[in-house]
Amino acid sequence: MPQGAAPAAAPLVQVRGLKMYFPIYSGLLRRHTGDVKAVDGVSFDIPSGETLGLVGESGCGKSTCARAVLRLYEPTAGTITIDGRDITAAGRESLRQLRPTMQMVFQDPQASLNPRMTVASIIGEPLVEHTRMGKAEQRERIYELLDQVGLNRNFANRYPHEFSGGQRQRIGIARALALNPKFIVCDEPIAALDVS
């Protein structure tokens, strides 16, 4: 490093040697006979404000890697550091406190949205869980998010089944943006989007 130069900032996300194995059981006694190595030794850094794309054929472990990085899956091995905090072995409550800084836009909007909740409830759920906003503030934030993703504010009281796949994906994107996270994982977020 040249004299007088500032040290490089730590990356927002740092993943080292990430492995995600799924056990295979067989036989009458359901013995462990092997593993499916969905992710095997992946390492990368993502500096703040940057984008990283994982590219590969179908079934190669991209979605599994994404879910493991956010600890939606329990990794088999490796370390995951987000915003300077090692979350590899973080407990349930620690992860809950970290959720506002890291969010995910899921590949399948149909499966990721609760069919019994209105759009306002879906988008507002993170606000209820992680903020102390009053009802009026929450409603205003929900309207801002609907505007941001190109959905009409009148859709707030409708249910997911009333929307196209692209509109449902926009609802999922709005939910992910609700808390202004530092890190968003997008699992094929535009696969279901419409042109509108």
C-alpha positions, 0 to 999 in steps of 0.5 A: 500500500502506498504511503499515505493511502487509506486502508481498503474498507472491509467488504460488506459481505465476505464468504470463505469456503462455503459448503452446503451438503445435503445428506443422502439416507437409504436403506431400511434403517435410513443410514447416511450413505453420502451427500449431495454437494450443492455448494462446495468451497465457494469464496467471494467478497462484495464491497459496499455498493457493488453487485455480484452475479452468480452464473451457472446452469440450472441446478448448479447451486446458485439459489442454495448458495444465496440461501446459505449466505443469508443463513436461511440454510445452515451451512455445512462449513465455511464462514460468512461475514456481513457488515463486519459480523460473523454470522456463520454460527449466529443463533436465531435471535442474533439472526433476527436482529440482523434481518433488517440489514439483509433481505432476499427477493425470492425466485418464485413470488407465488411461493414466497407470498402468504396467500392469506395476507393482503399486499399491505400486510405482506410489505408491512410485515418487516416494518411491524417486526423490526421498527417502531413505526406507528400505523400511519407511518407504516401505511405511508411507507407501504405506499412509497414502496408500492410507488417505487416498484410501479404498483398502484396504491389501490392494490394495497388491500388485494391478495396475491392471487389477484396479481400476475406473476410479474406483479407478485414479484414486484410485491416481493421486491417491495417487501425486501426494500421495506427496511432499506437493507444494506445487502439484498440477495436476488434469486432470479428477480426478473424471471417473473417480471412483466414489461409494464 
